[in-house]
Amino acid sequence: MQRPPPEDFLLKETKPHLGGGKVSGDKLTSTYDLVEQMQYLYVRVVKAKDLPAKDVTGSCDPYTEVKLGNYKGTTRHFEKKSNPEWNQVFAFSKDRIQASILEVTVKDKDVVKDDFIGRVLFDLNEIPKRVPPDSPLAPQWYRLEDRKGDKAKGELMLAVWMGTQADEAFPEAWHSDAATVSGTDALANIRSKVYLSPKLWYLRVNIIEAQDLQPSDKGRYPEVFVKATLGNQTLRTRISQSRTINPMWNEDLMFVAAEPFEEPLILSVEDRVAPNKEESLGRCAIPLQMVDRRLDQKPVNTKWYNIEKHIVIMEGEKKKEIKFSSKIHMRICLEGGYHVLDESTHYSSDLRPTAKQLWKSSIGVLELGILSAHGLMPMKTKDGKGTTDAYCVAKYGQKWVRTRTIIDSFAPRWNEQYTWEVFDPCTVITIGVFDNCHLHGGDKPGGSKDSKIGKVRIRLSTLETDRVYTHSYPLLVLNPNGVKKMGEIHLAVRFTCSSLLNMMHMYSLPLLPKMHYIHPLTVSQLDNLRHQATQIVSMRLSRAEPPLRKEIVEYMLDVGSHMWSMRRSKANFFRIMGVLGGLIAVGKWFDQICNWKNPITTVLIHILFIILVMYPELILPTIFLYLFLIGVWYYRWRPRHPPHMDTRLSHADSAHPDELDEEFDTFPTTRASDIVRMRYDRLRSIAGRIQTVVGDLATQGERLQSLLSWRDPRATALFVIFCLVAAIVLYVTPFQIVALFTGIYVLRHPRFRHKLPSVPLNFFRRLPARTDCML
């Protein structure tokens, strides 16, 4: 029996003060209700006018400084401008306010020392409160004062209010807890953002034939193939079997394309003139904007495309270039009926086809509150001490969300809420926690990558509808030294169903769009296309501002999870044994019945068996009634918490260090030759055992086939005679009597048994197999 994971790695239910405590039963009643309210003082600096000139040019270089206690934020400065416009928001956390006066000062930028122009003071006790959905507070003009409180020249337009993180100004505001971060790029890197994955299409290129090719060597049969390139993806057909200038292929090539289509499909017809030498016979470029889009299995029309080749000929001593056009016959279409897989199907967050016309209506809404984390490990060193600048990324469907970065905290509090439409309940949301290593702005070549702290997956079908789940999830990371807990993340999740009937109907539909079953792709095609899709998604999101970097996207999409892992192989083996454990338990129970270990139970089974044989119409109702009662009985012990990462199931806590080192090795390997040799020998040993098991299974199947194959004429003759006798006996004997005697014989008392194998088993084991034909 599998041991439970350590207490520190378990899920913990919590009871946070969500939505300011506005709770009705298990449902909350406000619009921003899955997070704890965090109070902020907001200061919107809009613009200034009539500022006094401080130099001989008659102008100034103004900027505004907002100061509250020890926290100080500044706007950008303008050169030679007396009426500047900033429209910038500053947010100060109420938990960290240690002053009673807010000071907003306008200064003139100077090389030596900035000059004071004027200021506006606010008493925090007089600042109004605002809660969405109230309209934004209108800014007002305030007359500047000098240091003595007298009126000074110039006015400043401001809006000051107390609000929460639900305020629309919150995402783009300058935050007091990030006061140590400077620079426009660095500030952009710490703000919360929502990203959308690019719309992905499968591009099918059916290459049929080509005509009028012009190989350079007329005296040989050309070995022609087509090379197709789309961005970084390159595929080629096989060499045509018709070695002529009119070759045929009728072969499909599949690519992944992303909107907006930036690169054309480039086709090149090549002639292999030597083992490592190819000659181009022409090429063409096809913009994807001109390609037909297919929504079902109906084929699109074929087209002939010109492939151009420039031929150089000599006229006397002059070179003349002639453009010669051959033809290539193709059927090209963008497949809208497939879902482009960029995640593993085991925990995919979206299963809809590409074409929006084929989407069904949503069945509900998923709401996620990212509350906080605690107990985070230091991820880097700054000024001689460990620090962590944590942020979260959540991915569901095409929508990615990124929380703001909390600077230098092992217990960050985000309290940000996000919403997704749900189209299929059998999908998974993924939440990852990362350490921000780009707080100084800009991506330097070879610079550091954001470190992963941990990841959580939640399957929607395991959640009860309209219930708020508040749990603290362990953040577990597997590294070459073993599994390590990096902290815990506190989440609130609610799955709201808009139509119970539609959701129940989803369970009767195929998991993937119908084109995956009508025209299925091969396993190798799917693996290659998934790799290309993840590369495109990571490249597009890394070009956003601020970027969602490649290492983040690949970690969230589990790129590389298909690579060989001894640990994962063991885990999957024991998962299979766990599934078969129920059948094995039934077999052991039946063996105890047959051996009369508990005579009372065996007698009751005899009675039940006789009743079912006499009244066979009760067999199926009895089975289904039994399953119904088991389901009702187990309802009392149904899981009350979402699933989470299980270290025991993953064999992460018992993996050998060398197995983990092998799992984290690059592909191809970078380890020393003696280590690679040892691992290869170990793999051969394991493969040898698997080979033996597969051979045994093949042997049993071949023995079944040999019953009627006359490979062993005596055995087949015996079996044929037995079949004839059995047919006659079963024809003249009622089936109920045969079943009754068979059951009583199987359940007979041990006194009437002997330990030698039965006659049918002896006969089966003597049948020939093809093992003696193996080399």
N, C-alpha and C positions, 0 to 999 in steps of 0.2 A: 504493500500500500504506500502511496506517495506521501512523504512527510509534508506538513504544512510549511509555508515559507516563514522566515523569522518575523517576529512581531514588528520590527522596525520597517519591514518591507510591505506591510499590509495597508489596505485602504482604511481611512478613518472618517467616520461620519461627523460632521460639525453642525453647529447651529449659529451661524453668523447673524448679525442684525441687518438684514437685507431691506433695502428700500425705505430706510427710516422706520422700520417696524410696522409698515402698513400691510399686515398679513390678514387674509381671510381664509381660515382653514389651511389647506395646502397650497392655495393659489394667492399670489400677491396682486396688489390692486393698483399700483402705479405703473407708469410707462417705462421707468428706468429702475426696475425693481429687483434685479438679480445681483446687485452689488451693494456694498456698504457706502452710504453717502459720505463724501469728503468735501468739506467746506473750503472754498477758496475766495480770496479777495482779488477781484479783477480790476485792472486799470487799463482802459483803452486810451492811448494817446493818439489823437486824430491829426491835429495840425496846429500851427501857430500863425499869428499875423502881427504885423506892425512891430517886429522886433527891432530894437535899437542897433545902429551900426557901431562897431567897436574898433574900426580901423579907418584909415584915410580914404579907402575905396568906397566907403559909404554902405558897406554890407557886412554880414557876419557869416560864420560857419556853424550853424546851430545844431544842437542835439539835445535830447531830453534824458534826464536821469531820474529813475523812480527808486526811491529809497524807503525801506521799511525795516527799522531796526538795523541788524547787521547785513541784511540782504539788499543788494543794489543791482538794478538792471538798467541798461542804456539802449537808446535807439541808435540807428545809424546817423551820421552827420551829413549835412548838405553844405556844399561850398558856395559861398557868395549868394545866399538866399535868405531873404527876410521873411518869407511866407512859406515855410517848409510844410510838407505833408508826410506823416509817418504811417498813420493807421496801424499801429502795433499794439498788441495786447500783452500785458504782464499778469501772471497769476502767482499769488503767494498762498501757500498752504496755511490754513488757519491753525493747524496743530503746531506750526513752528513760529507763529507770530509772537514776538516778545517786545512789542512797542505799542503805543496807543495813538501815535501820530504817523500819518502817511505823508511823505514829502515828495513832491514832483517838481524838479528843478530844470530850468532851461539854461544851457551853458553854451559858450562860444568856444569852439575847438581852436586850440593854439598850440604852437610847437613847444613852448616853455611851460606854460600853465594855462589851463582852461579858465576863461573868464565867466564869472557869474552874471547872468542876465536877469533872472527873476525866478520865483517859485510860487507854488500853490500848496497849502497845507490842508489836510483832512483829518478830522477826529474820527477814529474808527467806530466810535459809538453812534455816530450820526450817518453812517453809510447804509443805504437801503439794501434790502434783500430782493433777489430775483430768482424765480424758479421756472424753468420751461414747463409748459409751452407759452409762458408770457413772452410778449414781443421784446426784442432787444431794447435796452435802456438807451434813450436818446442822449448823445453827448451834448455838453453845454460849454459855452465860452466862459473862461475864468480869467479875471484880470491878474496879471503877475504882481507879486509883491517883492520888495527888497528884503534884506536880512532883518531890518528893523520892523517889518510889517507894514511899511508905507507902500502906497501904490507905485508901481514901476511901469515903464512903457512896455507895451506888448500884451497880447492875450494868448491863451492856450485853450484849445478845445479838448475836453476830457469827458470820460464816462467812468464812474467808479461804482462798483456794486459788489455785494456778497452773493456768491452762487455756489454751484456744485460742479462735479465733473460732467454732469449732463448738459452743461452750457455749450452752445455751438462754438463759442470762442475758445474752448478748452484745447482742442487738438493743435491749433496753430499758435497757441500762446507761448511766451517765454516763461519758464517755470522756475521758481525760487530754488527748488531742490536740484536744479541743473545750473546753478549760478557759476560753478567752476568751469563750465564748458563755454568756450568762446569760438567765434568764427561762424560764418553763415553755413558752411558745409557741415560742420560738427553739430550745429543746432538742428539742421535738417535730419541728421542721422539719429536723433533721439526722439523724434516726434512720432506719434501714432499715425498709421496710414492704413488705407485699404487698397489692395491690389487685385487686379483681375488677370487670370491666366489668359493667354491669347487663344483665340478660337482655332482649334486644330482640325485639319481635314486629312483623310487618307487620299492620296493621289494615285490612281491606278493608271498605269501606262501599258497598254496591250500592244506590243510590237508584232505586227503581222508579217510584213514582207518589205523588201526594197527592190527597186528596179533601176536598170541602166547605171550600175556602178562602174567606175573607171579605175581599176587597179593599175599600178604603175608597171607591174610585170605581167604582160599579156600571156606569157608562155606557161603559167602555173595556175592551178585551181586556187582561187582565193579562199582563205579561212576567215570568214566575216562574222563579226559580232557587233552588237550595239552597246555603247556605253552611255548611260544616262546620269546626269548630275543635277541635283537640286540643292543649292547651298553647300553644306558640308557632306551631303549624302551622295554617294556614288554607287550605282549598281550596274551590272552588265548581264547581257543574255549569254546563253551558251553559243558556241560556234555553230553556225548553220550547217545542217547535214547536206544541203544542196549546194555543192561547191561550184556555184555559177555566179554570174554578175547579177542574177535576180534571186537572191537568197530568201528563204522563208524561216520564220521562227515561231510565230503565234505563242508568245510567251508574255506573262504578266510581270511587271515590276511595280512594287509598292513603295511609296514615299510618304512622309509626313510633311504637310505644308501648314503654315500659320498665317492667319490674316493679321494685318494687311500684307498681301503678297508682295514681297520686296525683290525677289530674285526669280528669273525665268528658269524654265526647265530646258537644259541644254542637252541635246542628243548628238552623239558623234558615232558615225559608222566606221569601224576599225577593221583593218586586215592584218592578221598575225602573219608577218612575213618571216619571222624567226622566233625561236622559243622565248626570247626576251625583247623582241622588237615588234612594234606595231606601227602601222601606217594609217593615217586618217584618210578616209575616202569621202569625207564631207561631214558637215555639221549644220545644225539648225537650232535656233533659240525660240522657245514658245512661251509667251507671257501667260501666267496662270489666270489672269483676269479674263482671258479669251476662252478658257477651258469650260466645257459643259459640266453642269452639276447634276448628279444622279441621286435620287431619293429612294429608289427601290431597285429590284433586280432586272428591270428592263434595260437591255443594252443600248448605249448611245450610238449615234452614227459614226462610222469610220471616216477618216479623212486622209488624203494624200498630202504630204508635206514636202517642200523642196529642201534638199540638203545640198549646200553649195560647197564646191571645191575649186580652188584657184590652181590652174595648171599653167606652168611656165614652159613655153616653147621657144626655140631659137629660130630667128629669121635672119640668116646671114650671121652678122656679129652682134645683132641686137636681140635682147630678151623681150618676149611678148607674153603678157599674162592674160590667160583666157579663163573666164568664170564659167564653170560647167555645173549644171544642176541635175542631180539624180533625184529620185523620188523614194519616199518611205511611207508605208501604209500603216496607220496606227489608229487605235481607239483610246482616247485619253479622256478621263473624267475625274472630277472631285467627288468622292463618295460621301454623301450626306447621311446615308442610312446606317453607318457604323458609329460606334463610340470609340474615339481615339484613346487608347489606354495609356495613360502616363503614370498610373499607380498599379500596384498589384491588385488583382481581382478579389483577393481575400479581404482587403480592407480598402476598397475603393470608396471615394466620397461622391462619385457622380457616375451614373450609368446611362445617361441620356444620349441619343444620337446627336451627331454634329448639327444637322439641319434643324432649325428652330421650328419649321413647319410640322415636324414629327413629334414635338414635345407634347406630353400630356400635362394636364393641369396639376398644380402642386397639391399635396395632400396635407401639408401642415407647415409649421414654422419651428425652427430650432433656435433657441436663445442660449447664449453662453455668457456667463459673467466670470471674467478673470479677476479674482479678488486679490490674491496676494501669494507670496511664497515665504517660506521661513527655513532657517537652517541651511542656507546655501553655502557651498564651499567656496573659499577664495580661488578665483580663476586666474589671477595675474598679480603681479607685484608692482606697487606704485609707491614711490617715496619710502621704500624699505618695508612696507607692510602689505599684506594681502588685501585684495579688493575685488569686488564683483559689480559690474554694471549690467544688470539683468533686464531683458525684455522678452516678451512672449510673441510667438507666431502661431496662428490657428488657421487651418486649411480645411475647407469643406466646399465641394463643388468647384466652381471656377473662381470663387472668392477667397482671397488670402487676407488676413488682418494681422497687423503688427501693433503691439502696444507701445507706449512711450518707454524710453529707457530710464530706469531709476538709478541714479548715480551713487556709487559707493555704498551699497546696502546689501546685507545678507538676509534681510527680511523686507523686501520691496512690497509696496502696496500699490497696485494698479487700479483696481476697481473700475474696470472698463467693460462695457456690455456691447455685444454684437449679435446680429440676427442673420439667419439664412433661411431661404425657402427650401422646403424638403419635397423632393419628387419621388423618393423611394425610401422606405424605412430600413431596408437592408444595406445601409451605408454606414460609413465610419467617419467621425471627425477626429482630426489629429491636432494636438496642441504641443508645441515644443517651447522650451525655455533655453535662451542663449545669452552669452556674455558679449557685450558690445566692445569690440576692439578697434573701433574707428571713431573715437571721440575727438580726434585732432583734425578731422576733415580730410577728404581726398583719399584716393586709393593709390598707395605707392606700389611700384612694381615689386613683386615678391613680398608684399607687406603681410601682416598677420591676418589670420582669418578669425571670424567670430567663433568662439568655442561653444560646443553643445553642452548643455547642463542636464538635459533629460527630455523625455517625450512621453505623452499620454495619448492613448487611443480610446474612444468611446463609441461603441456600436449603438446606433439609434434604436434598433429593434429590441435591444435589451432594456429599454427605458419604458416605464409606464407613462401614458400620456397625461399631460396637465399636472404632473408632479414635479416639484422643484427638488433636485438632487444637489445637496451641498456636501462635498467630501474633500478631504485632503489626500492628494495622490502622491505616492513616493516617486521621486525623479531618479530613475536608475539608469546608469550608463555602464556598458560593458567595454572594458579596455584590456590591453594585454596583461594587466595584473589581476584581472578578475572583475566581478561585478561590484559596483560602488554606488552607494546612495549619495546623491549630490544635494539633497534637500527635499522639500515637499512643496507642491503647488496646490493652492486652495481654489476650487472651481465651483460654480453654481450652474447647473444645466437644467433646461426645461424643454421638452418636446411637446408641442401643442398640435393636436390633430384637428384639421378643419372638417374632415369627412371620414367617419369611421368606416363607412361602406367602401369608399374609394381605397382606403388603406388596406382593408381586408382583401379587396379585389387584386391588389398588387401582388399578393402572395401566389396568385394563380398565373401570373405572367412570367415570361422568360426573364432571366436576370439581365441579359444584354439585349440590345435591339435585334430585330429579326434577321437583319443582313448577316449577323455573325453566325447564324444557323443555316441560312439559305445558301450563302457563299462563304463558308468558313475559311479563315486564314490559318496557315500552318503554324505549328508551335514556334518554329525558327523564325517565321515572318513576324509573329507577334512579339517575340523577344527583341528582334532587331528594331521593329517599329516603336516599341516601348522605350528602348534606349534613345532613339532619335527624338521621340516626343519629350522626354525628360530634359534632353540637351536643349531643345528649342525653348521650353518653358523656363529653364534656368537662365538661358541667355537673354530672353525678353525681359524677365523680371529683374535681372541685374542691370538692365538699361533704364529702369525706372528711377525716379528721383524723390526720395532717397532710394538707393538700390536695395532690393531683396537679394542678397548675394547667393552665388552659386552653391556654396557649402550649406547654406540654410535650406535651399530648395531641394537639394539632393538628399539631405538628412530627413526632411519631411516626407519625401516621396520614396524613401527606402531604396535608393539607388545602390546596387551592389548586393542586395539581400539574396540574390540567386547564386552567388558564388559559393563554392564548396566550403563547408564548415563541419568538422567532426562533431562539435557540440550540437549543432542544429540537427545533424543526422541522427545522433543519439536521441535527442528530444523527440523527433518525428517517429522513431522506432517505438519509443515508450508510449507515444500517443496512440499508435496503432494497437499496441498491447492493451492500453486502457480501453480502447473501443471493443477489442475482442474479449476483454475481461468478463463482460456480461455473458457472452456466449459460453466462455469457459466455465463460468460459475453455474450456468444452466446445465452444462454437460456433467459437471461434478455432482450436482443435485440429482440428476437423472440416474447417474451411476449409483448413488446411494440408495435411490428408490429400487433399482434393479437388484441391489445386493442386500435389500431388506435391513438397512442400518437402523431404520425407524419403522417397525412393523405396522404401527397404526397408520402412519402416513402412506405406506405402500398399499395397505388395504383400501384406504380412501381413494387412492389413485386408481386402483383396480375397479372400484365401483364407478368412479367418474368415467373411466375408459369404456366400461360396458354400456353405460348410459349413452355416451356419444356414439358408440358403434350401433346401438339399437335405434337411436334417433339422430341420424347424421345431419338432419337439418338444423340441429342445435350447435354444430361445431363452430361455424363462423360467428353467429350471435354471441356465443360464449367467449370467444377470443376477443371480440371488440368490446364486450361488456367488461371483461377483465382489464383491458387496456384503459377503458374509461375510468374504472374504479382506481387504478393505479395513479392516473393523472390527477384525479380529485384528491387522492390521499397525499400526493406530493405537493399539492398547492399550499399546504401549511408551511412547507419548508422551501418555498420558492425564493430565489435570490432577491434580496432587498437592496443590493448595491450594484452599481455598474461594474463590469469587469475591468481588470487592470493588469499591468505587466506582472507575470508570475515567474519568479526566479527559479522555483523548483521545476515547473513545467518546461522552462527554457534550458534547464541544466546549466544555468549560468553560474550557480554557486558551487558546482562540483566539477567544473571543467578543469582539465590539466593545463598548467601554464603553457606547455608546448602547443597544445591544441588551440589555445587562444592566440598565441603568437602566429600560428599558421593561418588562423582566421583573419587576422589583421595584416597579413602580408600582402604586398601589392601583386598585381597580375600584369606581366609575368613576375615571377618571384625575384627578390633581391637578397635572399638568404645565401649563406655559404653552401658549398656543394655537399659537404658531409651532412648538414642538416636536411637539405633537400633529399639526399639519398635515404636517410633514415625515414623521412616522411613518406617517400615513395614506397619503401619496403612495407611500412605500416599500412598504406593504402592497398598494396597488393595483397596483404594478409586479409584485410577486411573484404576486399573484392573476391578473394578466393572462397570465403565462407558464403558470400552472397551467390557466387557461381555454383556452389554445391547445392544450396537450397533451390535455386532456379532449375538446376539439372534434375533434382528429385521431383519437382513439380512436373517437369516435362516427361519424366519417366512414367509417372502415374497416368498422365494423359495419353501417352503412347500405348500403355497397357489397355486402356479403355478402347482405343482404336483397334487394337489387335484382336479384340474379341471376335470380330467378324471378318478379319483380313486374311485368314488362313495362313498367316505367317507361321503359326504353330498349328498344323492340321489337326492334331489330336485334341488340343484345347478348344479350337473353334468347333470341331465336331461335337464335343461334349456340350458346349454352350448352345449350339443349334438344337441338339436333341432335348436339352433342358427347356429351351424356349418352347418347343413343340408340346412337350408334356405339360408345361405350365399353362400354355394357352388352352389346352383341353380341360385341365383341372379347373381353371378359373372360369371357363365357359359353363361347366356343369355345376359348379359350386357357387352359391350366393356370396356376393362380395362381403356381406356383413359377417358371415361365418369365417371367411378367410382372414378378414381384419381382426376378428375376435381371437382366433387361434394364434395369429402372428403376434398380437399384443401380449397375450398371456405367456407365449414362449419367451418374448423379450423380457418380461417382468418376472420370469420364473424364479423360484427360491434358490439361494446359493447351493443348497444340497443337490440340486439337479444341474449344477454347472461344473465345468472343469477348466483348468487354467490354460489349456492349450488353445491356440488360435482356432477360430471357427473354420468350417469347410469352405465357405465362400471366400474368406480372406486368404486361406491357403491357396485356393485356385487362382485368385487375382494376383497374388505375389509371384506365381509361377509363369504368368504371361510374359511373352517377350517384349522388350523395348528396343530402342535403337542405340542404346548405350554401347553395344558391342561394335557398332559401325563408326563410332567416334575415333578420331586419331588421338 
